[in-house]
Amino acid sequence: PGNNNLSNYLSRLDFKQMVDRATHLDGHILDHVYVQQARSVDIKHHHVYYSDHDGILVSLKKDVDM
């Protein structure tokens, strides 16, 4: 987890940063996706020719008991 107020706050609320690899050509994670840990999520990176950022596709699976 990051060492800043927003990351610490979201962590206390049981949110987790789901992007775990670089999303920028310089090798940094600049694009974030936060979800509650109980939720099933699938993250896919897509390299796009028109940007120095990866495209991020987020798929959330509906909870059965909702």
CHARMM-style PDB file with segment names, atoms N, HN, CA, C and O in Angstrom:
ATOM      1  N   PRO     1       0.826  -1.204   0.000  1.00  0.00      PROA
ATOM      2  CA  PRO     1       0.000   0.000   0.000  1.00  0.00      PROA
ATOM      3  C   PRO     1       0.859   1.252   0.000  1.00  0.00      PROA
ATOM      4  O   PRO     1       1.982   1.257   0.505  1.00  0.00      PROA
ATOM      5  N   GLY     2       0.314   2.303  -0.571  1.00  0.00      PROA
ATOM      6  HN  GLY     2      -0.598   2.299  -0.981  1.00  0.00      PROA
ATOM      7  CA  GLY     2       1.038   3.562  -0.608  1.00  0.00      PROA
ATOM      8  C   GLY     2       1.169   4.165   0.772  1.00  0.00      PROA
ATOM      9  O   GLY     2       0.448   3.794   1.698  1.00  0.00      PROA
ATOM     10  N   ASN     3       2.078   5.081   0.900  1.00  0.00      PROA
ATOM     11  HN  ASN     3       2.664   5.382   0.148  1.00  0.00      PROA
ATOM     12  CA  ASN     3       2.291   5.741   2.180  1.00  0.00      PROA
ATOM     13  C   ASN     3       1.768   7.174   2.084  1.00  0.00      PROA
ATOM     14  O   ASN     3       2.528   8.135   2.204  1.00  0.00      PROA
ATOM     15  N   ASN     4       0.451   7.301   1.866  1.00  0.00      PROA
ATOM     16  HN  ASN     4      -0.167   6.521   1.769  1.00  0.00      PROA
ATOM     17  CA  ASN     4      -0.167   8.621   1.812  1.00  0.00      PROA
ATOM     18  C   ASN     4      -1.541   8.534   2.460  1.00  0.00      PROA
ATOM     19  O   ASN     4      -2.052   7.444   2.712  1.00  0.00      PROA
ATOM     20  N   ASN     5      -2.127   9.686   2.723  1.00  0.00      PROA
ATOM     21  HN  ASN     5      -1.711  10.572   2.518  1.00  0.00      PROA
ATOM     22  CA  ASN     5      -3.396   9.729   3.455  1.00  0.00      PROA
ATOM     23  C   ASN     5      -4.523   9.000   2.732  1.00  0.00      PROA
ATOM     24  O   ASN     5      -5.292   8.280   3.370  1.00  0.00      PROA
ATOM     25  N   LEU     6      -4.640   9.168   1.416  1.00  0.00      PROA
ATOM     26  HN  LEU     6      -4.016   9.752   0.898  1.00  0.00      PROA
ATOM     27  CA  LEU     6      -5.723   8.523   0.678  1.00  0.00      PROA
ATOM     28  C   LEU     6      -5.584   6.998   0.713  1.00  0.00      PROA
ATOM     29  O   LEU     6      -6.559   6.296   0.981  1.00  0.00      PROA
ATOM     30  N   SER     7      -4.392   6.487   0.447  1.00  0.00      PROA
ATOM     31  HN  SER     7      -3.600   7.057   0.229  1.00  0.00      PROA
ATOM     32  CA  SER     7      -4.176   5.038   0.475  1.00  0.00      PROA
ATOM     33  C   SER     7      -4.443   4.461   1.863  1.00  0.00      PROA
ATOM     34  O   SER     7      -5.058   3.402   1.988  1.00  0.00      PROA
ATOM     35  N   ASN     8      -3.992   5.141   2.887  1.00  0.00      PROA
ATOM     36  HN  ASN     8      -3.492   6.001   2.786  1.00  0.00      PROA
ATOM     37  CA  ASN     8      -4.219   4.680   4.260  1.00  0.00      PROA
ATOM     38  C   ASN     8      -5.706   4.687   4.605  1.00  0.00      PROA
ATOM     39  O   ASN     8      -6.196   3.757   5.246  1.00  0.00      PROA
ATOM     40  N   TYR     9      -6.426   5.725   4.188  1.00  0.00      PROA
ATOM     41  HN  TYR     9      -6.027   6.481   3.668  1.00  0.00      PROA
ATOM     42  CA  TYR     9      -7.858   5.826   4.447  1.00  0.00      PROA
ATOM     43  C   TYR     9      -8.619   4.696   3.745  1.00  0.00      PROA
ATOM     44  O   TYR     9      -9.453   4.031   4.361  1.00  0.00      PROA
ATOM     45  N   LEU    10      -8.332   4.480   2.458  1.00  0.00      PROA
ATOM     46  HN  LEU    10      -7.655   5.020   1.958  1.00  0.00      PROA
ATOM     47  CA  LEU    10      -9.008   3.416   1.719  1.00  0.00      PROA
ATOM     48  C   LEU    10      -8.688   2.042   2.291  1.00  0.00      PROA
ATOM     49  O   LEU    10      -9.551   1.165   2.312  1.00  0.00      PROA
ATOM     50  N   SER    11      -7.473   1.849   2.748  1.00  0.00      PROA
ATOM     51  HN  SER    11      -6.772   2.562   2.730  1.00  0.00      PROA
ATOM     52  CA  SER    11      -7.089   0.581   3.373  1.00  0.00      PROA
ATOM     53  C   SER    11      -7.896   0.328   4.646  1.00  0.00      PROA
ATOM     54  O   SER    11      -8.321  -0.799   4.901  1.00  0.00      PROA
ATOM     55  N   ARG    12      -8.105   1.370   5.438  1.00  0.00      PROA
ATOM     56  HN  ARG    12      -7.760   2.285   5.231  1.00  0.00      PROA
ATOM     57  CA  ARG    12      -8.915   1.229   6.662  1.00  0.00      PROA
ATOM     58  C   ARG    12     -10.358   0.876   6.329  1.00  0.00      PROA
ATOM     59  O   ARG    12     -11.028   0.219   7.126  1.00  0.00      PROA
ATOM     60  N   LEU    13     -10.847   1.298   5.171  1.00  0.00      PROA
ATOM     61  HN  LEU    13     -10.302   1.832   4.524  1.00  0.00      PROA
ATOM     62  CA  LEU    13     -12.214   0.984   4.743  1.00  0.00      PROA
ATOM     63  C   LEU    13     -12.294  -0.347   3.995  1.00  0.00      PROA
ATOM     64  O   LEU    13     -13.320  -0.663   3.392  1.00  0.00      PROA
ATOM     65  N   ASP    14     -11.219  -1.119   4.035  1.00  0.00      PROA
ATOM     66  HN  ASP    14     -10.386  -0.862   4.525  1.00  0.00      PROA
ATOM     67  CA  ASP    14     -11.151  -2.446   3.420  1.00  0.00      PROA
ATOM     68  C   ASP    14     -11.138  -2.389   1.890  1.00  0.00      PROA
ATOM     69  O   ASP    14     -11.635  -3.299   1.225  1.00  0.00      PROA
ATOM     70  N   PHE    15     -10.562  -1.306   1.333  1.00  0.00      PROA
ATOM     71  HN  PHE    15     -10.158  -0.567   1.873  1.00  0.00      PROA
ATOM     72  CA  PHE    15     -10.360  -1.212  -0.105  1.00  0.00      PROA
ATOM     73  C   PHE    15      -8.922  -1.617  -0.417  1.00  0.00      PROA
ATOM     74  O   PHE    15      -8.015  -1.397   0.385  1.00  0.00      PROA
ATOM     75  N   LYS    16      -8.731  -2.208  -1.583  1.00  0.00      PROA
ATOM     76  HN  LYS    16      -9.468  -2.387  -2.234  1.00  0.00      PROA
ATOM     77  CA  LYS    16      -7.409  -2.667  -1.996  1.00  0.00      PROA
ATOM     78  C   LYS    16      -7.109  -2.122  -3.387  1.00  0.00      PROA
ATOM     79  O   LYS    16      -7.983  -2.101  -4.253  1.00  0.00      PROA
ATOM     80  N   GLN    17      -5.867  -1.681  -3.598  1.00  0.00      PROA
ATOM     81  HN  GLN    17      -5.157  -1.698  -2.895  1.00  0.00      PROA
ATOM     82  CA  GLN    17      -5.408  -1.215  -4.906  1.00  0.00      PROA
ATOM     83  C   GLN    17      -5.147  -2.451  -5.755  1.00  0.00      PROA
ATOM     84  O   GLN    17      -4.312  -3.280  -5.394  1.00  0.00      PROA
ATOM     85  N   MET    18      -5.844  -2.588  -6.870  1.00  0.00      PROA
ATOM     86  HN  MET    18      -6.523  -1.915  -7.163  1.00  0.00      PROA
ATOM     87  CA  MET    18      -5.802  -3.818  -7.662  1.00  0.00      PROA
ATOM     88  C   MET    18      -4.759  -3.801  -8.779  1.00  0.00      PROA
ATOM     89  O   MET    18      -4.381  -4.867  -9.266  1.00  0.00      PROA
ATOM     90  N   VAL    19      -4.289  -2.649  -9.193  1.00  0.00      PROA
ATOM     91  HN  VAL    19      -4.596  -1.783  -8.797  1.00  0.00      PROA
ATOM     92  CA  VAL    19      -3.282  -2.585 -10.250  1.00  0.00      PROA
ATOM     93  C   VAL    19      -1.923  -2.854  -9.607  1.00  0.00      PROA
ATOM     94  O   VAL    19      -1.481  -2.096  -8.742  1.00  0.00      PROA
ATOM     95  N   ASP    20      -1.265  -3.927 -10.027  1.00  0.00      PROA
ATOM     96  HN  ASP    20      -1.624  -4.542 -10.729  1.00  0.00      PROA
ATOM     97  CA  ASP    20      -0.032  -4.338  -9.357  1.00  0.00      PROA
ATOM     98  C   ASP    20       1.194  -4.338 -10.265  1.00  0.00      PROA
ATOM     99  O   ASP    20       2.243  -4.867  -9.898  1.00  0.00      PROA
ATOM    100  N   ARG    21       1.059  -3.740 -11.453  1.00  0.00      PROA
ATOM    101  HN  ARG    21       0.207  -3.310 -11.751  1.00  0.00      PROA
ATOM    102  CA  ARG    21       2.232  -3.614 -12.324  1.00  0.00      PROA
ATOM    103  C   ARG    21       2.170  -2.270 -13.040  1.00  0.00      PROA
ATOM    104  O   ARG    21       1.133  -1.607 -13.048  1.00  0.00      PROA
ATOM    105  N   ALA    22       3.269  -1.883 -13.628  1.00  0.00      PROA
ATOM    106  HN  ALA    22       4.111  -2.421 -13.621  1.00  0.00      PROA
ATOM    107  CA  ALA    22       3.387  -0.569 -14.251  1.00  0.00      PROA
ATOM    108  C   ALA    22       2.303  -0.349 -15.311  1.00  0.00      PROA
ATOM    109  O   ALA    22       1.976  -1.249 -16.084  1.00  0.00      PROA
ATOM    110  N   THR    23       1.761   0.859 -15.324  1.00  0.00      PROA
ATOM    111  HN  THR    23       2.027   1.590 -14.696  1.00  0.00      PROA
ATOM    112  CA  THR    23       0.755   1.238 -16.317  1.00  0.00      PROA
ATOM    113  C   THR    23       1.260   2.377 -17.201  1.00  0.00      PROA
ATOM    114  O   THR    23       0.529   2.865 -18.062  1.00  0.00      PROA
ATOM    115  N   HSD    24       2.494   2.797 -16.992  1.00  0.00      PROA
ATOM    116  HN  HSD    24       3.087   2.401 -16.292  1.00  0.00      PROA
ATOM    117  CA  HSD    24       3.083   3.904 -17.744  1.00  0.00      PROA
ATOM    118  C   HSD    24       4.398   3.450 -18.355  1.00  0.00      PROA
ATOM    119  O   HSD    24       5.087   2.597 -17.795  1.00  0.00      PROA
ATOM    120  N   LEU    25       4.743   4.016 -19.497  1.00  0.00      PROA
ATOM    121  HN  LEU    25       4.183   4.709 -19.952  1.00  0.00      PROA
ATOM    122  CA  LEU    25       5.974   3.622 -20.196  1.00  0.00      PROA
ATOM    123  C   LEU    25       7.230   3.789 -19.348  1.00  0.00      PROA
ATOM    124  O   LEU    25       8.200   3.056 -19.539  1.00  0.00      PROA
ATOM    125  N   ASP    26       7.230   4.741 -18.415  1.00  0.00      PROA
ATOM    126  HN  ASP    26       6.442   5.337 -18.260  1.00  0.00      PROA
ATOM    127  CA  ASP    26       8.394   4.952 -17.552  1.00  0.00      PROA
ATOM    128  C   ASP    26       8.492   3.924 -16.432  1.00  0.00      PROA
ATOM    129  O   ASP    26       9.431   3.965 -15.637  1.00  0.00      PROA
ATOM    130  N   GLY    27       7.532   3.001 -16.359  1.00  0.00      PROA
ATOM    131  HN  GLY    27       6.769   2.968 -17.004  1.00  0.00      PROA
ATOM    132  CA  GLY    27       7.601   1.929 -15.372  1.00  0.00      PROA
ATOM    133  C   GLY    27       6.930   2.222 -14.048  1.00  0.00      PROA
ATOM    134  O   GLY    27       7.242   1.573 -13.049  1.00  0.00      PROA
ATOM    135  N   HSD    28       6.018   3.181 -14.008  1.00  0.00      PROA
ATOM    136  HN  HSD    28       5.765   3.708 -14.819  1.00  0.00      PROA
ATOM    137  CA  HSD    28       5.329   3.542 -12.767  1.00  0.00      PROA
ATOM    138  C   HSD    28       3.868   3.113 -12.827  1.00  0.00      PROA
ATOM    139  O   HSD    28       3.293   2.964 -13.906  1.00  0.00      PROA
ATOM    140  N   ILE    29       3.279   2.918 -11.651  1.00  0.00      PROA
ATOM    141  HN  ILE    29       3.746   3.039 -10.775  1.00  0.00      PROA
ATOM    142  CA  ILE    29       1.837   2.674 -11.564  1.00  0.00      PROA
ATOM    143  C   ILE    29       1.174   4.026 -11.349  1.00  0.00      PROA
ATOM    144  O   ILE    29       1.123   4.535 -10.230  1.00  0.00      PROA
ATOM    145  N   LEU    30       0.667   4.601 -12.437  1.00  0.00      PROA
ATOM    146  HN  LEU    30       0.709   4.188 -13.347  1.00  0.00      PROA
ATOM    147  CA  LEU    30      -0.005   5.896 -12.355  1.00  0.00      PROA
ATOM    148  C   LEU    30      -1.517   5.756 -12.334  1.00  0.00      PROA
ATOM    149  O   LEU    30      -2.221   6.681 -11.929  1.00  0.00      PROA
ATOM    150  N   ASP    31      -2.020   4.612 -12.765  1.00  0.00      PROA
ATOM    151  HN  ASP    31      -1.448   3.860 -13.094  1.00  0.00      PROA
ATOM    152  CA  ASP    31      -3.452   4.382 -12.858  1.00  0.00      PROA
ATOM    153  C   ASP    31      -3.857   3.406 -11.756  1.00  0.00      PROA
ATOM    154  O   ASP    31      -3.298   2.316 -11.641  1.00  0.00      PROA
ATOM    155  N   HSD    32      -4.823   3.807 -10.961  1.00  0.00      PROA
ATOM    156  HN  HSD    32      -5.277   4.693 -11.055  1.00  0.00      PROA
ATOM    157  CA  HSD    32      -5.221   3.016  -9.805  1.00  0.00      PROA
ATOM    158  C   HSD    32      -6.660   2.547  -9.933  1.00  0.00      PROA
ATOM    159  O   HSD    32      -7.496   3.219 -10.536  1.00  0.00      PROA
ATOM    160  N   VAL    33      -6.938   1.371  -9.351  1.00  0.00      PROA
ATOM    161  HN  VAL    33      -6.259   0.826  -8.861  1.00  0.00      PROA
ATOM    162  CA  VAL    33      -8.293   0.827  -9.241  1.00  0.00      PROA
ATOM    163  C   VAL    33      -8.421   0.319  -7.812  1.00  0.00      PROA
ATOM    164  O   VAL    33      -7.692  -0.587  -7.406  1.00  0.00      PROA
ATOM    165  N   TYR    34      -9.340   0.895  -7.049  1.00  0.00      PROA
ATOM    166  HN  TYR    34      -9.932   1.630  -7.378  1.00  0.00      PROA
ATOM    167  CA  TYR    34      -9.572   0.478  -5.672  1.00  0.00      PROA
ATOM    168  C   TYR    34     -10.935  -0.197  -5.573  1.00  0.00      PROA
ATOM    169  O   TYR    34     -11.934   0.347  -6.045  1.00  0.00      PROA
ATOM    170  N   VAL    35     -10.980  -1.364  -4.971  1.00  0.00      PROA
ATOM    171  HN  VAL    35     -10.168  -1.806  -4.588  1.00  0.00      PROA
ATOM    172  CA  VAL    35     -12.236  -2.077  -4.722  1.00  0.00      PROA
ATOM    173  C   VAL    35     -12.183  -2.670  -3.326  1.00  0.00      PROA
ATOM    174  O   VAL    35     -11.112  -2.873  -2.754  1.00  0.00      PROA
ATOM    175  N   GLN    36     -13.369  -2.943  -2.791  1.00  0.00      PROA
ATOM    176  HN  GLN    36     -14.239  -2.778  -3.255  1.00  0.00      PROA
ATOM    177  CA  GLN    36     -13.399  -3.622  -1.501  1.00  0.00      PROA
ATOM    178  C   GLN    36     -12.885  -5.038  -1.682  1.00  0.00      PROA
ATOM    179  O   GLN    36     -13.180  -5.696  -2.680  1.00  0.00      PROA
ATOM    180  N   GLN    37     -12.120  -5.496  -0.715  1.00  0.00      PROA
ATOM    181  HN  GLN    37     -11.880  -4.961   0.095  1.00  0.00      PROA
ATOM    182  CA  GLN    37     -11.425  -6.772  -0.837  1.00  0.00      PROA
ATOM    183  C   GLN    37     -12.366  -7.950  -1.014  1.00  0.00      PROA
ATOM    184  O   GLN    37     -11.976  -8.959  -1.601  1.00  0.00      PROA
ATOM    185  N   ALA    38     -13.574  -7.851  -0.531  1.00  0.00      PROA
ATOM    186  HN  ALA    38     -13.891  -7.031  -0.054  1.00  0.00      PROA
ATOM    187  CA  ALA    38     -14.514  -8.975  -0.626  1.00  0.00      PROA
ATOM    188  C   ALA    38     -15.021  -9.175  -2.047  1.00  0.00      PROA
ATOM    189  O   ALA    38     -15.541 -10.245  -2.365  1.00  0.00      PROA
ATOM    190  N   ARG    39     -14.890  -8.205  -2.882  1.00  0.00      PROA
ATOM    191  HN  ARG    39     -14.468  -7.335  -2.624  1.00  0.00      PROA
ATOM    192  CA  ARG    39     -15.435  -8.262  -4.237  1.00  0.00      PROA
ATOM    193  C   ARG    39     -14.457  -8.955  -5.181  1.00  0.00      PROA
ATOM    194  O   ARG    39     -13.246  -8.759  -5.083  1.00  0.00      PROA
ATOM    195  N   SER    40     -14.981  -9.755  -6.083  1.00  0.00      PROA
ATOM    196  HN  SER    40     -15.965  -9.915  -6.162  1.00  0.00      PROA
ATOM    197  CA  SER    40     -14.163 -10.397  -7.107  1.00  0.00      PROA
ATOM    198  C   SER    40     -13.957  -9.423  -8.258  1.00  0.00      PROA
ATOM    199  O   SER    40     -14.916  -8.853  -8.779  1.00  0.00      PROA
ATOM    200  N   VAL    41     -12.713  -9.238  -8.649  1.00  0.00      PROA
ATOM    201  HN  VAL    41     -11.934  -9.701  -8.226  1.00  0.00      PROA
ATOM    202  CA  VAL    41     -12.404  -8.284  -9.712  1.00  0.00      PROA
ATOM    203  C   VAL    41     -11.324  -8.876 -10.613  1.00  0.00      PROA
ATOM    204  O   VAL    41     -10.434  -9.593 -10.155  1.00  0.00      PROA
ATOM    205  N   ASP    42     -11.420  -8.564 -11.891  1.00  0.00      PROA
ATOM    206  HN  ASP    42     -12.142  -7.982 -12.264  1.00  0.00      PROA
ATOM    207  CA  ASP    42     -10.426  -8.989 -12.864  1.00  0.00      PROA
ATOM    208  C   ASP    42      -9.882  -7.741 -13.545  1.00  0.00      PROA
ATOM    209  O   ASP    42     -10.649  -6.934 -14.071  1.00  0.00      PROA
ATOM    210  N   ILE    43      -8.562  -7.580 -13.539  1.00  0.00      PROA
ATOM    211  HN  ILE    43      -7.939  -8.235 -13.112  1.00  0.00      PROA
ATOM    212  CA  ILE    43      -7.905  -6.422 -14.139  1.00  0.00      PROA
ATOM    213  C   ILE    43      -7.094  -6.897 -15.341  1.00  0.00      PROA
ATOM    214  O   ILE    43      -6.315  -7.843 -15.237  1.00  0.00      PROA
ATOM    215  N   LYS    44      -7.281  -6.240 -16.473  1.00  0.00      PROA
ATOM    216  HN  LYS    44      -7.915  -5.471 -16.558  1.00  0.00      PROA
ATOM    217  CA  LYS    44      -6.494  -6.549 -17.667  1.00  0.00      PROA
ATOM    218  C   LYS    44      -5.846  -5.266 -18.180  1.00  0.00      PROA
ATOM    219  O   LYS    44      -6.488  -4.218 -18.244  1.00  0.00      PROA
ATOM    220  N   HSD    45      -4.572  -5.360 -18.542  1.00  0.00      PROA
ATOM    221  HN  HSD    45      -4.050  -6.211 -18.490  1.00  0.00      PROA
ATOM    222  CA  HSD    45      -3.827  -4.246 -19.128  1.00  0.00      PROA
ATOM    223  C   HSD    45      -3.860  -4.379 -20.646  1.00  0.00      PROA
ATOM    224  O   HSD    45      -3.712  -5.477 -21.184  1.00  0.00      PROA
ATOM    225  N   HSD    46      -4.053  -3.274 -21.321  1.00  0.00      PROA
ATOM    226  HN  HSD    46      -4.174  -2.383 -20.884  1.00  0.00      PROA
ATOM    227  CA  HSD    46      -4.037  -3.249 -22.780  1.00  0.00      PROA
ATOM    228  C   HSD    46      -3.075  -2.159 -23.236  1.00  0.00      PROA
ATOM    229  O   HSD    46      -3.240  -0.990 -22.887  1.00  0.00      PROA
ATOM    230  N   HSD    47      -2.082  -2.542 -24.008  1.00  0.00      PROA
ATOM    231  HN  HSD    47      -1.948  -3.492 -24.292  1.00  0.00      PROA
ATOM    232  CA  HSD    47      -1.173  -1.544 -24.568  1.00  0.00      PROA
ATOM    233  C   HSD    47      -1.878  -0.862 -25.740  1.00  0.00      PROA
ATOM    234  O   HSD    47      -2.390  -1.519 -26.647  1.00  0.00      PROA
ATOM    235  N   VAL    48      -1.891   0.445 -25.700  1.00  0.00      PROA
ATOM    236  HN  VAL    48      -1.475   0.979 -24.964  1.00  0.00      PROA
ATOM    237  CA  VAL    48      -2.548   1.206 -26.757  1.00  0.00      PROA
ATOM    238  C   VAL    48      -1.514   2.087 -27.459  1.00  0.00      PROA
ATOM    239  O   VAL    48      -0.602   2.600 -26.811  1.00  0.00      PROA
ATOM    240  N   TYR    49      -1.642   2.263 -28.747  1.00  0.00      PROA
ATOM    241  HN  TYR    49      -2.383   1.846 -29.274  1.00  0.00      PROA
ATOM    242  CA  TYR    49      -0.639   2.987 -29.528  1.00  0.00      PROA
ATOM    243  C   TYR    49      -0.709   4.503 -29.351  1.00  0.00      PROA
ATOM    244  O   TYR    49       0.260   5.195 -29.662  1.00  0.00      PROA
ATOM    245  N   TYR    50      -1.823   5.034 -28.863  1.00  0.00      PROA
ATOM    246  HN  TYR    50      -2.610   4.471 -28.610  1.00  0.00      PROA
ATOM    247  CA  TYR    50      -2.042   6.473 -28.831  1.00  0.00      PROA
ATOM    248  C   TYR    50      -1.763   7.114 -27.473  1.00  0.00      PROA
ATOM    249  O   TYR    50      -2.036   8.300 -27.286  1.00  0.00      PROA
ATOM    250  N   SER    51      -1.222   6.346 -26.521  1.00  0.00      PROA
ATOM    251  HN  SER    51      -1.000   5.383 -26.673  1.00  0.00      PROA
ATOM    252  CA  SER    51      -0.991   6.884 -25.186  1.00  0.00      PROA
ATOM    253  C   SER    51       0.251   6.260 -24.573  1.00  0.00      PROA
ATOM    254  O   SER    51       0.677   5.178 -24.977  1.00  0.00      PROA
ATOM    255  N   ASP    52       0.827   6.947 -23.595  1.00  0.00      PROA
ATOM    256  HN  ASP    52       0.481   7.826 -23.267  1.00  0.00      PROA
ATOM    257  CA  ASP    52       1.947   6.377 -22.849  1.00  0.00      PROA
ATOM    258  C   ASP    52       1.464   5.645 -21.594  1.00  0.00      PROA
ATOM    259  O   ASP    52       2.270   5.245 -20.753  1.00  0.00      PROA
ATOM    260  N   HSD    53       0.144   5.473 -21.474  1.00  0.00      PROA
ATOM    261  HN  HSD    53      -0.511   5.797 -22.157  1.00  0.00      PROA
ATOM    262  CA  HSD    53      -0.468   4.697 -20.394  1.00  0.00      PROA
ATOM    263  C   HSD    53      -1.100   3.441 -20.986  1.00  0.00      PROA
ATOM    264  O   HSD    53      -1.558   3.444 -22.128  1.00  0.00      PROA
ATOM    265  N   ASP    54      -1.120   2.375 -20.201  1.00  0.00      PROA
ATOM    266  HN  ASP    54      -0.748   2.373 -19.273  1.00  0.00      PROA
ATOM    267  CA  ASP    54      -1.907   1.198 -20.580  1.00  0.00      PROA
ATOM    268  C   ASP    54      -3.382   1.521 -20.419  1.00  0.00      PROA
ATOM    269  O   ASP    54      -3.759   2.330 -19.571  1.00  0.00      PROA
ATOM    270  N   GLY    55      -4.203   0.895 -21.226  1.00  0.00      PROA
ATOM    271  HN  GLY    55      -3.896   0.238 -21.915  1.00  0.00      PROA
ATOM    272  CA  GLY    55      -5.631   0.904 -20.968  1.00  0.00      PROA
ATOM    273  C   GLY    55      -5.907  -0.140 -19.892  1.00  0.00      PROA
ATOM    274  O   GLY    55      -5.317  -1.220 -19.911  1.00  0.00      PROA
ATOM    275  N   ILE    56      -6.787   0.169 -18.967  1.00  0.00      PROA
ATOM    276  HN  ILE    56      -7.266   1.047 -18.952  1.00  0.00      PROA
ATOM    277  CA  ILE    56      -7.122  -0.753 -17.885  1.00  0.00      PROA
ATOM    278  C   ILE    56      -8.574  -1.175 -18.041  1.00  0.00      PROA
ATOM    279  O   ILE    56      -9.476  -0.337 -18.061  1.00  0.00      PROA
ATOM    280  N   LEU    57      -8.794  -2.478 -18.152  1.00  0.00      PROA
ATOM    281  HN  LEU    57      -8.062  -3.159 -18.135  1.00  0.00      PROA
ATOM    282  CA  LEU    57     -10.145  -3.019 -18.217  1.00  0.00      PROA
ATOM    283  C   LEU    57     -10.456  -3.648 -16.864  1.00  0.00      PROA
ATOM    284  O   LEU    57      -9.730  -4.526 -16.398  1.00  0.00      PROA
ATOM    285  N   VAL    58     -11.537  -3.195 -16.240  1.00  0.00      PROA
ATOM    286  HN  VAL    58     -12.127  -2.482 -16.619  1.00  0.00      PROA
ATOM    287  CA  VAL    58     -11.932  -3.696 -14.920  1.00  0.00      PROA
ATOM    288  C   VAL    58     -13.245  -4.443 -15.063  1.00  0.00      PROA
ATOM    289  O   VAL    58     -14.236  -3.890 -15.540  1.00  0.00      PROA
ATOM    290  N   SER    59     -13.249  -5.703 -14.647  1.00  0.00      PROA
ATOM    291  HN  SER    59     -12.445  -6.153 -14.259  1.00  0.00      PROA
ATOM    292  CA  SER    59     -14.476  -6.508 -14.651  1.00  0.00      PROA
ATOM    293  C   SER    59     -14.806  -6.868 -13.215  1.00  0.00      PROA
ATOM    294  O   SER    59     -14.018  -7.518 -12.528  1.00  0.00      PROA
ATOM    295  N   LEU    60     -15.982  -6.440 -12.769  1.00  0.00      PROA
ATOM    296  HN  LEU    60     -16.623  -5.913 -13.327  1.00  0.00      PROA
ATOM    297  CA  LEU    60     -16.442  -6.767 -11.411  1.00  0.00      PROA
ATOM    298  C   LEU    60     -17.476  -7.886 -11.508  1.00  0.00      PROA
ATOM    299  O   LEU    60     -18.382  -7.841 -12.340  1.00  0.00      PROA
ATOM    300  N   LYS    61     -17.327  -8.877 -10.657  1.00  0.00      PROA
ATOM    301  HN  LYS    61     -16.590  -8.914  -9.982  1.00  0.00      PROA
ATOM    302  CA  LYS    61     -18.299  -9.963 -10.625  1.00  0.00      PROA
ATOM    303  C   LYS    61     -19.340  -9.668  -9.550  1.00  0.00      PROA
ATOM    304  O   LYS    61     -18.996  -9.328  -8.418  1.00  0.00      PROA
ATOM    305  N   LYS    62     -20.580  -9.797  -9.903  1.00  0.00      PROA
ATOM    306  HN  LYS    62     -20.859 -10.073 -10.823  1.00  0.00      PROA
ATOM    307  CA  LYS    62     -21.665  -9.528  -8.970  1.00  0.00      PROA
ATOM    308  C   LYS    62     -21.626 -10.538  -7.829  1.00  0.00      PROA
ATOM    309  O   LYS    62     -21.468 -11.740  -8.044  1.00  0.00      PROA
ATOM    310  N   ASP    63     -21.773 -10.018  -6.604  1.00  0.00      PROA
ATOM    311  HN  ASP    63     -21.901  -9.042  -6.429  1.00  0.00      PROA
ATOM    312  CA  ASP    63     -21.848 -10.884  -5.432  1.00  0.00      PROA
ATOM    313  C   ASP    63     -23.128 -11.697  -5.489  1.00  0.00      PROA
ATOM    314  O   ASP    63     -24.180 -11.158  -5.831  1.00  0.00      PROA
ATOM    315  N   VAL    64     -23.066 -12.970  -5.166  1.00  0.00      PROA
ATOM    316  HN  VAL    64     -22.211 -13.408  -4.888  1.00  0.00      PROA
ATOM    317  CA  VAL    64     -24.212 -13.863  -5.241  1.00  0.00      PROA
ATOM    318  C   VAL    64     -25.310 -13.468  -4.252  1.00  0.00      PROA
ATOM    319  O   VAL    64     -26.495 -13.578  -4.566  1.00  0.00      PROA
ATOM    320  N   ASP    65     -24.921 -13.007  -3.055  1.00  0.00      PROA
ATOM    321  HN  ASP    65     -23.958 -12.917  -2.799  1.00  0.00      PROA
ATOM    322  CA  ASP    65     -25.896 -12.729  -2.006  1.00  0.00      PROA
ATOM    323  C   ASP    65     -26.433 -11.298  -2.065  1.00  0.00      PROA
ATOM    324  O   ASP    65     -26.974 -10.828  -1.064  1.00  0.00      PROA
ATOM    325  N   MET    66     -26.313 -10.588  -3.178  1.00  0.00      PROA
ATOM    326  HN  MET    66     -25.874 -10.970  -3.991  1.00  0.00      PROA
ATOM    327  CA  MET    66     -26.844  -9.222  -3.273  1.00  0.00      PROA
ATOM    328  C   MET    66     -28.270  -9.248  -3.743  1.00  0.00      PROA
ATOM    329  OT1 MET    66     -28.892  -8.195  -3.886  1.00  0.00      PROA
TER     330      MET     66
END
